């Protein structure tokens, strides 16, 4: 009997010795994160916390979480004498009312681990406790077939050399849920959509990424000959995925597409006729060069950038700065000012808006916090907003990174100038610092991931920021711009959204993005050269018509992805086809909508409002509405504004009705003006039959014909 008792005692001792103490940082915090307790809609401080129980977002501040669990809530959250009666367990398991529902079943491993931590006294980790030093996902890359599955494995490595499989404790998120879904245990389930997809895996403030290629596997033969390196990378990716590209588009489609994309306008009927008749093999390249030299290019891209730079008019006193700033941006594009110089002049602007127009940016973006958030998102493709209050949930940026970046703008001074409503911007002498909102520690200027040399009190920190941004080794600056411009021409960015560049959001074609970035830097940040190399590529000139294989492709550029014309471009296109013009207050007659200097003209134009011209309130291109709506359809069908344009006494319909030339020639003119192509035989016959209907006025028939062309998808879309 004594021998039996002895062996039982030994067994108990061995079991107790084998049971590792529960680590708060390495066990409890990941458990709470996995259960969703510290997300914004639950108990995270970033979301306000529920019922007074606040945890750091995703467990980035474990010391604060320990204090909240063990010392706050009148000590009701943990009950050491009877762990199962702890409020933390009762609510998480659903035994007491809990707005978040059941997060840990009573019979789950997580419940048992949390119970054991409470039972053992809810101890804080010792200073010698192992720290997480690295985290990886296995496999990191792979090729996986459609409708297949891949089990991921999450591995954590610690300072004491130990390695743990934390697959069950990690968090998983697909960057494209239509392509791949992932379970909370890391099982990736691929849909039938082909392309490239990534899964973000997060554990204890560290992230890893699994990237997968999902091939179609169709034979890719007879690829178009490559025009430049863009084609080499696009076609190599398509070949690897087994996605045959569409054919090269015809001349009419190319001319209309490239003129809309570079000049923000339709080609004239004369331009279309000349281009279609030309036998010059290099005519496409020549059209691109002509457009890049044109004032329309400067107008169109100034329209894009002034909206992103918030050139907004809130008061009549803004008029001077709005016009001056728009003119400076437009002149910069017309002169092909290097992009790094453009950004440098903007960030480091001093003086008054009359003498130095880029100063106007500081009128709309006044606070250092807003300045760094806008600069980071617009020029670096990094969204820093979250890091103001807590560690970025998907990135490596901390609060210190946020305020170190804000310190670059801490010495910007302003005082009233002689122009009403305008300030004089200057650099204040002194050591630039910004205090961390949480710790109160003053931080000197610091770039994202890079050290900045000491900045003297009489040096403007913004110049140092511009130096770092324009450096050839900057990992964000050129990449952000080429990705933004790729989206402008291809509808979808290589990284999507275009201003959310991070390790956990990889590009669909990394080699292409890197090649574009290197080319842009090597060109001296030449924006026109970037546009040229993109639009000269065969990839850009592919047809929008899908083949039997690439109709499912949405991200690999095996064909051109059509998109609706922007509000300003569409208004100008309607005016050109109708032979009319829209007048805007305080601007010369004939000013195009894409040349408007600020958002104030939206108020007087229902068309611009309905079709989504942005109000310049955000640096995000998502402010521009590109989707269709019922209001847009109704406007095109029967708006008084459109009817007036069609019936204008000096408009195209009236002129065509009076001209003494064959109906075929008039219809040909309309098709060249609207679509940059000749009418097809059936289109020509239908139009002639309608024009020859007895009992109707000629001008009314031509109005109807123009109205019908405007309401076609071929007119409303760039394709």
C-alpha positions in Angstrom: 0.0 0.0 0.0 2.8 2.4 0.9 4.6 1.5 -2.3 1.4 2.4 -4.3 1.1 5.7 -2.5 4.7 6.4 -3.2 4.3 5.9 -6.9 1.2 8.0 -7.1 3.0 10.8 -5.3 5.9 10.6 -7.7 3.6 10.7 -10.6 1.9 13.8 -9.3 5.3 15.5 -8.7 6.4 14.7 -12.2 3.1 16.0 -13.7 3.4 19.2 -11.8 7.1 19.6 -12.8 6.2 19.0 -16.5 3.5 21.6 -16.4 5.1 24.8 -17.6 4.0 28.0 -15.9 1.6 30.1 -17.9 3.2 33.2 -19.4 1.0 36.3 -19.5 2.8 37.7 -22.5 3.4 34.5 -24.5 0.3 32.6 -23.6 -2.5 34.8 -22.2 -2.2 37.9 -24.4 -2.2 35.8 -27.7 -5.2 33.9 -26.3 -7.1 37.1 -25.7 -6.1 38.3 -29.2 -7.2 35.1 -30.8 -10.6 35.3 -29.0 -11.1 38.8 -30.4 -11.2 40.4 -26.9 -8.8 43.2 -27.8 -10.1 44.4 -31.2 -11.7 47.8 -31.7 -15.3 46.7 -31.5 -14.8 44.9 -28.3 -12.5 45.9 -25.4 -9.6 47.6 -27.2 -8.8 51.1 -26.0 -8.7 52.3 -29.6 -12.4 51.5 -29.9 -13.3 53.0 -26.4 -13.5 49.6 -24.7 -16.8 48.0 -23.6 -18.3 48.3 -20.1 -15.1 50.0 -18.8 -12.9 47.0 -19.6 -10.1 48.2 -21.8 -7.2 46.3 -23.4 -4.5 47.5 -25.7 -5.3 47.0 -29.4 -4.3 43.4 -30.4 -2.2 43.1 -27.2 0.6 45.5 -28.3 0.9 46.8 -24.7 1.0 43.7 -22.5 2.0 45.5 -19.4 -1.1 47.7 -19.6 -3.2 44.7 -20.2 -1.8 43.0 -17.1 -2.7 46.1 -15.0 -6.2 46.2 -16.4 -6.9 42.5 -15.7 -5.4 42.2 -12.2 -5.9 45.6 -10.6 -8.9 47.3 -12.3 -12.6 46.5 -12.1 -12.6 46.4 -8.3 -10.6 43.1 -8.6 -13.7 41.3 -9.8 -12.2 40.1 -13.1 -10.0 37.4 -11.5 -11.0 35.1 -8.5 -7.9 33.2 -7.5 -9.7 31.0 -4.9 -12.2 29.8 -7.4 -11.0 30.5 -10.9 -14.2 29.4 -12.6 -16.0 32.2 -10.8 -13.7 34.9 -12.3 -15.7 37.5 -14.3 -13.2 37.1 -17.1 -14.0 33.4 -17.6 -17.7 33.7 -16.8 -18.3 36.3 -19.5 -15.9 34.8 -22.1 -17.6 31.4 -21.8 -21.1 32.8 -22.0 -22.1 31.8 -18.4 -22.9 35.4 -17.8 -24.4 37.9 -20.2 -21.7 39.1 -22.6 -22.3 41.4 -25.6 -19.5 39.7 -27.4 -21.1 36.3 -27.1 -19.1 33.1 -26.3 -15.4 33.6 -27.0 -14.0 30.6 -25.1 -16.0 27.4 -24.6 -15.7 25.9 -21.1 -14.2 22.7 -22.5 -11.7 24.5 -24.8 -7.9 24.5 -24.5 -8.0 28.3 -24.2 -10.4 28.3 -21.2 -8.2 25.7 -19.5 -5.0 27.7 -20.1 -6.6 31.0 -18.8 -8.1 29.1 -15.8 -4.7 27.7 -14.9 -3.1 31.2 -15.1 -5.7 32.5 -12.7 -5.4 29.5 -10.4 -1.7 29.9 -10.2 -2.1 33.5 -9.0 -2.2 35.4 -12.3 1.6 36.1 -12.1 3.4 38.6 -14.1 6.2 37.3 -16.3 9.6 37.4 -14.8 12.2 39.7 -16.3 14.1 36.6 -17.5 11.1 35.2 -19.3 11.7 34.4 -23.0 10.8 37.1 -25.4 9.5 36.6 -28.9 12.2 37.5 -31.4 10.9 36.3 -34.7 7.9 34.8 -36.4 7.4 33.0 -39.7 4.8 31.1 -41.6 5.5 27.9 -43.4 5.3 27.7 -46.3 6.0 31.3 -47.1 5.3 30.9 -50.8 3.7 28.4 -53.0 1.7 27.4 -56.1 -1.7 26.0 -55.4 -4.4 24.8 -57.7 -7.9 26.2 -57.9 -10.4 24.8 -55.3 -7.4 23.3 -53.4 -6.4 23.8 -49.8 -3.1 24.6 -48.0 -2.5 24.2 -44.3 -0.2 26.9 -42.9 2.1 26.5 -40.0 3.0 29.5 -37.7 6.3 29.3 -36.0 7.5 31.6 -33.1 11.1 31.8 -32.0 12.1 33.1 -28.6 15.1 34.7 -26.9 16.0 31.5 -25.0 16.3 29.6 -28.3 13.0 27.8 -27.9 10.7 27.3 -30.9 6.9 27.0 -30.6 4.2 26.0 -33.1 1.6 28.7 -32.6 -0.6 27.8 -35.6 -3.7 27.6 -33.3 -2.9 31.0 -31.6 -2.1 33.1 -34.7 -4.5 35.3 -36.6 -5.1 34.9 -40.3 -6.5 37.2 -42.9 -6.7 36.9 -46.7 -6.0 40.0 -48.7 -8.6 38.9 -51.3 -11.4 36.9 -49.8 -12.9 36.3 -53.2 -9.8 34.4 -54.1 -9.0 32.7 -50.8 -10.6 32.2 -47.4 -8.6 31.0 -44.4 -9.8 29.4 -41.2 -8.8 30.4 -37.7 -6.5 27.3 -37.7 -4.6 28.5 -40.8 -6.3 26.3 -43.5 -6.3 28.2 -46.7 -9.2 27.4 -49.1 -8.7 28.6 -52.7 -11.7 29.6 -54.9 -11.8 29.2 -58.6 -10.3 32.6 -59.3 -6.8 32.6 -60.7 -4.0 35.0 -59.9 -1.9 35.8 -56.8 -3.2 36.0 -53.3 -1.7 36.6 -49.9 -2.6 35.6 -46.4 -1.4 37.8 -43.5 -0.5 35.9 -40.4 -0.2 37.9 -37.1 1.1 36.8 -33.7 2.1 39.0 -30.8 2.7 42.2 -32.7 4.6 40.4 -35.5 3.4 39.5 -38.9 4.3 37.1 -41.7 2.8 36.6 -45.1 2.0 33.5 -47.1 1.9 34.3 -50.9 0.3 31.9 -53.3 0.0 31.7 -57.1 -3.2 30.2 -58.3 -2.6 29.2 -62.0 -5.2 28.6 -64.6 -2.9 26.3 -66.5 -4.0 27.1 -70.0 -1.4 27.0 -72.8 0.2 30.5 -73.4 1.4 30.6 -76.9 2.0 33.3 -79.5 2.5 36.1 -77.0 2.8 39.6 -78.5 6.4 40.7 -79.0 7.6 42.7 -76.0 8.0 46.5 -76.5 9.8 47.0 -73.2 10.5 45.6 -69.7 6.9 46.1 -68.7 5.8 43.5 -71.3 8.6 41.1 -70.2 7.3 41.0 -66.6 3.6 41.1 -67.4 3.9 38.3 -70.0 6.2 36.2 -67.8 3.6 36.3 -65.0 0.8 35.4 -67.4 2.9 32.5 -68.7 3.6 31.2 -65.2 -0.1 31.4 -64.4 -1.2 29.9 -67.7 -3.4 32.9 -68.6 -3.3 33.8 -72.4 -3.6 37.5 -73.0 -6.1 39.1 -75.3 -5.0 40.4 -78.7 -3.5 43.9 -79.2 -6.4 46.4 -79.6 -7.1 48.1 -82.9 -6.0 51.6 -83.8 -9.3 53.3 -83.0 -9.4 51.7 -79.5 -5.8 52.6 -78.8 -6.2 56.2 -79.9 -9.3 56.8 -77.8 -7.9 55.0 -74.8 -4.5 56.8 -74.7 -6.0 60.2 -75.4 -8.4 59.8 -72.5 -5.7 58.5 -70.2 -3.0 61.1 -70.9 -5.0 64.1 -72.1 -8.3 63.6 -70.3 -10.2 64.2 -73.5 -11.6 62.5 -76.6 -9.6 62.6 -79.9 -11.1 65.0 -82.4 -12.7 63.5 -85.5 -9.8 65.0 -87.6 -7.2 63.3 -85.3 -9.1 60.0 -85.5 -9.3 60.1 -89.3 -5.7 61.0 -89.7 -4.5 58.3 -87.3 -6.7 55.5 -88.8 -5.4 56.4 -92.3 -1.7 56.5 -91.4 0.5 53.6 -92.4 3.4 54.7 -90.1 4.4 51.7 -87.9 5.5 54.1 -85.2 2.3 56.2 -85.1 1.3 54.9 -81.7 4.5 56.1 -80.1 4.2 59.5 -81.9 0.7 60.0 -80.5 1.9 59.3 -77.0 4.7 61.9 -77.4 2.3 64.4 -78.8 0.0 64.0 -75.9 2.8 64.3 -73.4 3.8 67.6 -75.0 0.2 68.9 -75.0 -1.3 71.4 -72.5 -4.1 68.8 -72.0 -1.7 66.5 -70.3 -0.8 69.2 -67.8 -4.5 70.0 -67.3 -5.5 66.4 -66.7 -2.8 65.5 -64.2 -3.0 68.8 -62.4 -6.7 68.0 -61.9 -5.7 64.7 -60.4 -3.0 66.1 -58.1 -4.7 69.2 -56.9 -7.6 67.1 -55.6 -5.2 64.8 -53.8 -3.4 67.9 -52.4 -6.6 69.3 -51.0 -6.8 72.4 -53.1 -10.3 73.2 -51.7 -12.2 76.4 -51.6 -14.2 76.9 -48.4 -14.4 80.7 -48.6 -14.1 83.4 -51.2 -10.8 84.4 -49.5 -9.4 81.0 -50.7 -9.6 82.1 -54.4 -6.1 83.6 -54.7 -4.4 80.5 -53.2 -6.6 78.1 -55.1 -5.8 79.6 -58.5 -2.1 80.1 -57.7 -1.6 76.6 -56.4 -3.4 75.0 -59.3 -1.3 77.1 -61.7 1.9 76.0 -60.0 0.9 72.3 -60.2 -0.1 72.6 -63.8 3.1 74.4 -64.8 5.1 71.8 -63.0 3.6 69.0 -65.1 3.8 71.1 -68.3 7.5 71.7 -67.7 8.0 68.0 -66.6 9.5 69.0 -63.3 11.2 66.0 -61.7 8.8 64.4 -59.2 11.3 64.6 -56.3 11.8 68.3 -57.0 8.0 68.8 -57.1 7.6 67.2 -53.7 10.6 69.0 -52.2 9.2 72.4 -53.3 5.8 71.5 -51.8 7.0 70.2 -48.4 9.7 72.8 -47.8 7.6 75.8 -49.1 8.1 79.1 -47.3 6.9 82.6 -47.9 3.5 83.8 -49.2 1.2 82.2 -51.7 1.8 85.1 -54.1 5.5 84.6 -54.2 5.6 80.9 -53.7 2.3 79.1 -54.6 3.1 75.7 -53.0 2.7 77.5 -49.6 -1.0 77.0 -50.2 -0.7 73.4 -49.2 -0.1 74.5 -45.6 -3.3 76.5 -45.6 -5.4 73.3 -45.9 -3.1 71.0 -43.9 -2.2 73.0 -40.8 -1.3 70.5 -38.0 1.9 68.5 -38.0 -0.1 65.3 -37.4 -2.2 65.9 -40.4 0.8 66.9 -42.4 2.7 63.7 -41.8 -0.4 61.5 -42.3 -1.0 63.1 -45.7 2.6 63.1 -46.7 3.0 59.4 -45.7 -0.1 58.3 -47.5 0.2 60.4 -50.6 4.0 60.3 -51.2 5.1 57.1 -49.4 2.0 54.9 -49.7 2.0 54.3 -45.9 -1.1 54.9 -43.8 0.2 56.2 -40.5 -3.1 57.2 -38.9 -3.4 54.2 -36.6 0.1 54.7 -35.2 -0.8 58.0 -33.6 -2.5 56.1 -30.7 -1.2 52.6 -30.9 1.1 50.2 -32.8 -0.1 49.8 -36.4 -2.1 46.5 -36.5 -0.8 45.4 -39.9 2.6 47.1 -39.9 5.8 47.6 -38.0 5.2 51.3 -37.3 4.9 52.4 -33.7 3.8 55.6 -31.9 7.5 56.6 -31.8 7.7 56.3 -35.6 4.6 58.4 -35.9 5.8 61.3 -33.7 9.4 61.1 -35.1 7.9 61.7 -38.5 5.7 64.5 -37.1 8.8 66.2 -35.7 9.9 67.2 -39.2 7.0 69.7 -39.3 7.3 70.9 -35.7 9.2 74.1 -36.7 6.8 75.3 -39.3 5.8 78.8 -38.3 3.0 81.0 -39.7 1.9 84.6 -39.3 -0.7 86.8 -41.2 0.4 88.1 -44.5 -0.8 91.1 -46.5 -3.3 89.0 -48.4 -6.6 88.4 -46.6 -6.9 84.8 -45.3 -3.4 83.9 -46.3 -0.4 83.2 -43.9 3.3 83.7 -44.4 5.0 80.3 -43.8 8.5 80.3 -42.3 10.9 78.0 -40.5 11.2 78.7 -36.8 14.7 78.3 -35.3 15.1 75.7 -32.7 15.5 72.0 -32.2 12.7 70.0 -33.9 10.9 67.6 -31.6 7.4 66.1 -31.2 6.2 64.5 -28.0 4.8 61.0 -28.0 1.2 61.5 -27.0 1.3 58.5 -24.7 4.7 58.6 -23.0 5.3 62.4 -23.3 8.9 61.7 -24.4 10.1 64.3 -26.9 11.3 62.7 -30.2 13.6 64.1 -32.8 12.9 63.8 -36.5 13.2 60.3 -37.8 12.3 58.7 -41.1 10.5 55.4 -41.5 13.1 52.7 -40.8 16.0 55.0 -41.5 18.2 57.2 -39.3 18.4 60.9 -39.9 21.6 62.8 -39.1 21.4 65.4 -36.4 19.5 68.6 -37.5 20.9 71.9 -36.3 18.6 74.5 -34.9 19.0 76.8 -37.9 18.3 74.0 -40.4 14.8 73.4 -41.8 13.9 69.7 -40.9 11.6 69.6 -43.9 14.6 69.8 -46.2 16.1 66.7 -44.5 12.8 64.9 -45.0 12.8 65.8 -48.7 16.4 64.6 -49.0 15.4 61.2 -47.5 12.3 60.9 -49.6 14.2 61.6 -52.8 17.0 59.2 -52.0 17.6 56.5 -54.6 17.5 54.0 -51.7 14.2 55.1 -50.3 11.9 52.0 -50.1 8.6 53.9 -50.4 8.8 57.1 -52.5 9.3 55.8 -56.0 7.4 52.7 -55.4 4.3 54.6 -54.2 4.3 56.8 -57.3 4.8 54.1 -59.9 2.1 52.0 -58.3 -0.3 55.0 -58.3 0.4 55.7 -62.0 0.1 52.0 -62.9 -3.4 52.1 -61.4 -4.2 55.3 -63.4 -3.5 53.4 -66.6 -4.5 49.9 -65.7 -7.4 50.5 -63.4 -5.9 48.3 -60.7 -2.7 48.9 -58.8 0.1 46.3 -58.5 -0.6 46.9 -54.8 -4.2 47.6 -54.0 -5.3 50.0 -52.5 -2.6 52.1 -54.2 -1.7 54.0 -51.0 -1.4 51.0 -48.7 2.1 49.7 -49.3 3.2 47.3 -46.5 4.9 43.9 -46.2 1.5 42.3 -45.4 0.0 43.6 -48.7 2.4 42.3 -51.3 2.2 43.3 -55.0 0.6 40.9 -57.5 3.7 41.2 -59.7 6.7 42.0 -57.4 9.3 41.9 -60.3 7.3 44.4 -62.4 6.9 46.8 -59.5 10.6 46.7 -58.7 11.5 47.2 -62.4 9.2 50.2 -62.7 10.6 51.7 -59.5 14.2 51.3 -60.7 13.4 52.8 -64.1 11.7 55.8 -62.5 14.6 56.5 -60.2 17.2 56.0 -63.0 15.2 58.4 -65.2 15.6 61.2 -62.6 12.0 60.8 -61.4 10.8 61.7 -64.9 7.0 61.5 -64.8 6.6 61.8 -68.6 9.0 59.0 -69.1 7.1 56.8 -66.7 3.9 57.5 -68.6 5.7 56.8 -71.9 7.1 53.5 -70.8 3.7 52.3 -69.5 1.6 53.4 -72.5 4.1 52.2 -75.1 3.9 48.7 -73.7 2.0 45.9 -75.4 0.4 45.2 -72.0 -1.3 48.6 -72.0 -2.4 48.2 -75.6 -4.1 44.8 -75.1 -7.8 44.6 -76.1 -10.5 44.8 -73.5 -12.3 41.9 -75.2 -11.6 38.7 -73.1 -10.7 35.3 -74.6 -12.1 32.1 -73.3 -9.4 31.8 -70.6 -8.7 35.3 -69.3 -12.3 36.4 -68.7 -11.8 35.4 -65.0 -8.6 37.5 -64.6 -9.0 40.6 -62.5 -5.4 41.4 -61.4 -2.8 40.2 -63.9 -3.5 42.6 -66.8 -4.1 39.9 -69.4 -6.5 42.4 -71.0 -7.5 46.0 -70.6 -10.0 46.5 -67.8 -12.7 49.1 -68.9 -13.7 51.9 -66.5 -16.2 54.7 -66.5 -15.0 58.1 -67.6 -14.4 60.5 -64.7 -17.0 63.2 -64.1 -14.9 66.0 -65.6 -13.8 64.0 -68.6 -17.3 62.8 -69.3 -18.7 66.4 -69.2 -16.0 67.5 -71.6 -16.7 64.5 -73.8 -20.4 65.3 -74.0 -19.6 69.0 -74.8 -17.2 67.9 -77.6 -19.7 65.5 -79.2 -22.7 67.9 -78.8 -20.6 70.8 -80.1 -21.3 72.9 -77.0 -19.4 74.2 -74.0 -20.0 74.5 -70.3 -19.3 77.9 -68.8 -17.8 78.2 -65.4 -17.7 81.4 -63.3 -14.6 83.6 -63.3 -13.0 81.4 -66.0 -12.4 82.0 -69.7 -15.1 80.7 -72.1 -14.2 77.2 -73.3 -12.3 76.2 -70.1 -12.5 72.4 -69.9 -14.0 70.7 -66.8 -10.6 68.9 -66.2 -8.9 72.3 -66.0 -11.1 73.6 -63.1 -8.7 74.9 -60.3 -10.7 73.7 -57.3 -13.8 72.0 -55.9 -16.0 75.1 -55.7 -17.3 74.5 -59.2 -19.0 71.3 -58.0 -21.6 73.4 -56.3 -22.8 75.1 -59.5 -22.7 71.9 -61.6 -25.1 69.1 -60.8 -23.4 67.0 -63.4 -20.1 67.1 -61.6 -21.7 66.3 -58.3 -23.8 63.4 -59.7 -20.9 61.8 -61.4 -18.6 62.0 -58.4 -16.0 64.8 -58.8 -14.2 64.8 -55.4 -14.4 67.7 -53.0 -10.6 67.5 -52.3 -11.1 66.6 -48.6 -8.9 63.5 -48.6 -5.5 62.3 -50.0 -7.2 59.1 -50.9 -8.2 58.6 -54.5 -11.2 56.7 -53.2 -12.9 60.0 -52.7 -13.6 60.1 -56.4 -16.7 58.1 -57.2 -16.2 55.8 -60.2 -19.2 53.5 -59.7 -22.5 54.0 -61.6 -25.7 55.0 -59.9 -29.4 55.5 -60.8 -29.0 59.2 -60.5 -26.3 59.1 -63.2 -28.5 57.0 -65.5 -31.4 59.4 -65.1 -29.2 62.4 -65.7 -28.0 61.0 -69.0 -31.5 60.0 -70.0 -33.5 63.2 -69.4 -31.7 65.9 -67.5 -32.5 69.4 -68.7 -28.8 70.2 -68.9 -28.2 67.4 -71.4 -31.3 68.3 -73.5 -30.2 71.9 -73.7 -26.8 70.9 -75.0 -28.3 68.6 -77.6 -30.7 71.4 -78.8 -28.2 74.3 -78.6 -28.6 76.6 -81.7 -24.8 76.5 -82.3 -24.5 72.8 -81.4 -23.5 69.9 -83.6 -27.0 68.6 -84.2 -28.2 71.9 -85.5 -25.1 72.2 -87.8 -25.5 68.7 -89.2 -29.2 69.2 -89.9 -28.3 72.3 -92.0 -25.2 71.1 -93.8 -25.5 70.0 -97.4 -23.5 66.8 -97.4 -24.5 63.1 -97.5 -26.0 61.5 -94.4 -23.2 58.9 -94.5 -20.6 61.6 -94.1 -22.4 63.1 -91.1 -22.8 59.8 -89.4 -19.2 59.0 -90.0 -18.3 62.3 -88.3 -20.4 61.4 -85.3 -18.8 58.0 -84.9 -15.3 59.4 -85.3 -16.1 62.1 -82.7 -17.6 59.7 -80.2 -15.7 56.4 -80.6 -12.7 57.3 -82.9 -13.8 54.8 -85.4 -15.9 54.4 -88.5 -19.5 53.2 -88.1 -20.1 49.5 -88.8 -22.3 48.7 -91.7 -25.3 47.8 -89.6 -24.8 50.9 -87.4 -24.7 53.0 -90.6 -27.8 51.5 -92.0 -29.7 51.9 -88.7 -28.7 55.5 -88.4 -29.6 56.4 -92.0 -33.0 54.7 -91.7 -33.7 56.7 -88.6 -32.6 60.0 -90.1 -34.8 59.3 -93.2 -38.0 58.6 -91.2 -40.7 60.9 -92.6 -42.6 63.4 -90.4 -39.7 64.3 -88.1 -37.5 67.4 -88.1 -33.9 66.8 -89.2 -32.4 68.6 -86.2 -34.5 66.5 -83.8 -33.3 63.3 -85.4 -29.7 64.4 -85.1 -30.3 65.3 -81.4 -31.7 61.8 -80.9 -28.8 60.2 -82.6 -26.2 62.1 -80.5 -28.2 61.3 -77.4 -28.2 57.6 -78.3 -24.4 57.6 -78.8 -23.8 59.3 -75.4 -25.8 56.7 -73.6 -23.8 53.7 -75.0 -21.3 51.9 -72.9 -18.8 52.5 -75.6 -19.0 56.2 -75.0 -19.3 56.2 -71.2 -16.3 53.9 -70.7 -12.7 54.0 -71.5 -12.0 50.6 -73.0 
